[in-house]
Amino acid sequence: MTEAQFIPKPYTKTVESGKVTWESPSNIALVKYWGKKKDQIPENPSISFTLSHCKTITTVSFSKKETNNAFSFEVFLDGENKDDFKPKIETFFKRIEVYLPFLKDYHFNIETTNTFPHSSGIASSASGMSALALCLMSIEKQLNDAVTEAYCNKKASFLARLGSGSACRSIEGDLVVWGKHGNIEGSSDLFGIKYPYTIHENFKNYQDTILLVDKGEKQVSSSVGHNLMYYHPFAEERFKQAHNNLSKLMTILESGDLNAFIALIESEALTLHAMMMTSMPYFILMKPNTLEIINKIWDFRKKSGWHIGFTLDAGANVHVLYPEKESNQILEFINNELVAYIENAHYIVDKIGLGAKQLTIDN
């Protein structure tokens, strides 16, 4: 598909007001997207686990305006008016107006809440922008009965990408690919797709326990981090590596090789941080306790033989990944050995989820 195919024909219905609510999960990339071109196009493909419990719940109330010469909206997080969120939403609306021409026709109240700490490296922008995109698509669906569920998901992913790149991977589950890859049919730079090939039972209902080493604001925003790749001396090799790693992961997902899976995802996580440490300016996003946790995981895995691995986003928190059948032993290890290294002993037990869910719609 091309961008033009997401521009709607004139709407067939009118709606004066309404309210819609969606919940959309965060996701954790296994092969990382880092670096982008114009219009939120990724420099390399990525693949992610969709999460289940870490999610954003967004309600959009809308009412028809008398004039349609400007965007009109208010944003609330946990019931508190958040004017500092408005510039990002304004930018998002400007990017998507051609694809949702009703945006200036209504005033919107956007009420959102997260089940996890905001801006702490658990991709709140991914879940937040995907939830908002789905709410807006539900409004478009009311204006055009011809919009199908499949098209709605694809366009929501396309729109969410224009708000936050990784948000396009939060619409569906359990594994989502974003970015054109020669071996993955249907893959696209414009939207995420559900991984279309065989997945071994070892990876079904995979677990992700998120250790909150640092619940504060990230040291550097993802947008700034991506921009550092423009002149990075190792950027082109990194983009090639991501393509190759995704090809390797396809074989791993089919075979069920847990050891190879762990080696690949840990390498990807450390490569992401290596790119940040070798950029100009450079950043160290891990904290001392991040490294303590990683070394504890390596030591425990070597001694026990359990299939415990980790990945990282662009921050200090650690996603501990492991198969469901080993949950009891690994959670015991986390409680006994890792809790000492996380802020206020706070961690989130999550697992693979199946994507976003509509909660309410009121006309």
N, C-alpha and C positions, 0 to 999 in steps of 0.2 A: 504494500500500500504506500501511497504518497501522502504528504501533508494535505493536499487539496481534497482528498477523499474524506477528510474529517470536517470539511466546511459544509454545513447543512443547507438544504434547500429551504425556501421560505416556510415558516411553521404553519401548520394547518389548524392549530387550536390557540385559544387564549386562556390564560390563568391569571386571576387577580391576586391571589395570595396563597400561601401554604407553608408547610413545614416538613422537613425530611431529616432523618437521622441515619447515619451510617457509622459502623465501627470498622476500623481498618488496622491491621497489624503492622508492626515493625518487621524488618527482615534483617538477616545477617548474611553478608556476602561470603562465599567460600572462595571463589576467584574474584578478586577485587577490581572495581572500576575506579581508576584514579587518573584524572586528566580528561578534559573534554574540549570539544570544538564549539563552534558557534551554535546557538539554539539548543544547548543542552544535549548535544550529540556526543556519545562516549568515544574516547580514543581506542578503547578495547572492550570486548564483550565481558560480561560478568554473569555469575550465577549465584543465587542466594537461597537459603532456607527461609521460608515464610514462618514467622513465629505465631504463637497462639495467644498467650496471655498479655504480652507487651503490645498494647494497642492504644489508639486514639479513638475517642467517641465524639463525633461532631454532629451538631444539629444546626441546620440552616433554615431560618425563618425568612420568608420573602414576601414583599408586598409591592404592588405596582406603583410607580411614581408618575407624576404629572409630566415631568420632563425627562428626557433621556440623553442629556448632554455631558454627564459625568458619572463615574462609579460612585456608589453610595453604600457604605457598609460600616458596621461596628464589629469588633472582635473581642471575645471574652474567653479567658482561660480560667477554668475552675471558678466561674462566676465573677471574675474580676476583669474590668475593662482593660484591654491591653493595647493602648495606642502605639506602643513600640513595635507591635506586630503588623501594623497597617502598611508601612512601606513595602514589606515583602508581599503582602496580599495584593497591593496596588500593582506592583510589578507583575505578579502572576496574572492578574486580570488583563493587563495590557497585552501580555503575551498570548493569551487564549481568546481574546475578544473576537477575533476573526472566526474562531471555531464555535463560539457560543455567543452569537450576536444579541442575545437577550440580556446580557449582563448589565447594560446601562438602563434597562427598562424597569429594574426593581431596586428597592432598598433591601439589603441583606443584614440580618443579625446572625453572626457566626459564633456559636457557642461550642467550646471544645474542652475536653479533659483527657489527660493521659493516665494510664495505669502504671506509669513508671516516671522517674524523675526527668523533667524537661532538660534538654541540652546537656545530657550526661554521657553521650556516646552510644545511645541505644536508638539512634536514628528516629528521633521524634519528628523531624521534618519529613521523613519518608511516610510514616503513618499519618501524620497530620495533613500533608498535601494530598495523599491518596484518598483520605476520608472526605476532604473538601471536594476533590474532583468527582467523586462518586455522588455526593449530594447534588452537585451542579448537573451531573448527567441525569439524575432522577428528575430534576426540573425540566431538562430538555425532553425527557421521555414523556412528560405530561403535555408538552407543547407539540409533540410529534409521535403519534401512536405507532408509526412504522419502525421506531427504534427497537431493535432486538436486544436480548440480553447479551449475546456474544459481541455485538457491535458496541454495546454500552461498556462492557468490560475493556474492550480494546481501546476505545476512545478515552475512557477514564484513565487508562494507563498512559496513553499518549499525552493527555492534558497534565496528569500528575508529574510527568517527566519535566514539563516546562516550569513547574514550581520547585521541584527538587529531583535531581536525576534518579536517585535510588528509589523514589516514591513509585516509579512505574513498576517496581518489582513487588509491590505490596497488595496488588489487586487480587491476585489469585495465589494458589499454593499447590503443592507443597514445595516444589522446586521451580524457580522462575529464572529464565535466561533473558538478559537484555543486552543487545548489541549484536550486530551481524557477525555470524560465525559460519565458515564455509561448510562445516559438517552438521549443522543443526538446521533442519528444514523449518522455514517460517520465521527464523530469528531476524530481528530488525533493530536498527538503531533508534527507531521512532517509538517503540513500546516494548514492554516485557511480554514474554509468552510462557505458558506453562511448559516445563521441560517435557518433550514429546516422546522420550524413549524409555526403555526398561530400567526400572530401579529395583535393585536387590532388596530382599526382605530386611537385611541388616540396616538399611537406611530408612525404613518405615518407622514413623513415630519417634524419630531421633530426638534426643534431649539436648536442651541448651540451658545451662544454669549460668546466670550472668552475675559475676562478682563485681559489686560496685566499689571499686577502689577509690574513686573520686566522683562524688555526685555534684560537683560544681560545674560552672560553665566551662566549655572546652577552651583550651588555650588558643586554638586557631580554628576558625570556621572551615567547614568543608569547602566552601566556595574559594576561600583564600588558598587552601591546600591544593585544590585542583589547578588553580591558576599557576602555581609554582612549577607545574609540569611543562609549561610552554617553553622554557629555556633550560630544562633540566638536562644535564649531560648524559644521563642514562635512560631518558624517556623512551626512545625508540626501541631499545632492547627490552624495556619493561613491557611495552605494548605487545611485542612478539611473544614474550614469556607468557603473558596472560592468555593469548590465543592457544599456545601450546599446552598450557596447564588445563585449559578447559577441554581440550581434546583428550588429555590423559584422564581427566576426571570422568568423562563419558564412559571410558573403559572400566574405571573403578566402580562407578555407580551400577554398572551391569554385573560385574563380577562379585561385588560385595567385599572387596579387599579392604578391611578396616585399617590395617597398618599403612597401606599406600594412601588411603584417604587422609589419615592423620598427618602423614609426612607432607602431603600436598597442601592441606589447609594451613598448617603451621608455617610452612615456607611462604605461602601467600601473605599471611598476617605479618610476618617479620619483614618481608619485602616492602609492604606498604609503609611500615615505619622507617625502613631504611631509605626509602625515597624521600620521606620528610626530613630525615637527618642529613641527607646529602643535597638538599635543595639550597637555594640562596634567595631570601634568608632561610635558615635551617631551624628546625624545631625538634625537640624531644618530647613526645606526647606521653610516653610511658612514665610512670612513677616508680620509685624504688620498690614499692610493694607489688607492682605489676611484674617486675623481674623476679621477685621472691616467689610469687605464685607460679610463674612459668617454670622455674627451677624445681619447685616442689612437685609439679605435675610430671615433669620429666623423670624425676627420681622415683615417684610412686609408680609410674607406668613401667619403668625398667624392673623394679622389684616385684610388682604384683602381676604383671601381664595383662591387666585390664586395659580396655581400649578407650582411654581417656585422652582427649586432645584439646587444643584451644584455638581460638581465633580472636582477632582484635579488630575493632573499628578504629577510626582516627581519634583515639583517646586512650585513657588509662585503664578502662574497665576490661575485664577478661570474660569472654564467652567460653565456658567449658562445655565441650561437645562430647557426647557418648551415646552408645546404643541403649535402648530402653531396657534390654534384658540385664544390663549391668548397673542399673540405677541405684539399687540399694547399697552396693559396695562403694560406688563413687560418691554418692551423697554422704555416706558415713565419713569418707576421706575428706570431703569438703568441710563438713562440720568439725572434724577433729583437727585438721591440719591447715585449712585455708582461711577460716573465719577470722583468725587473728590479723590477717593482712587486709581486710576490707573495712570500709568506713561504717562504723556503728554496727558491725557484723551483719550488714544488709546485703542479701543476695536474692535473686529472683529465679525461681525454678520454672523454666519454660520448656516448650517442645515445639516440634513442627506443627504448623497450623495449615488450614485450607483456604485462607484468604479472607477478604472483607465480607461483611454481612450487613444487609439493610435491616434496621430495627423498626423504624416507623416512617409513615408518610401520611400527611394530613392535607387534604385539599381545602 
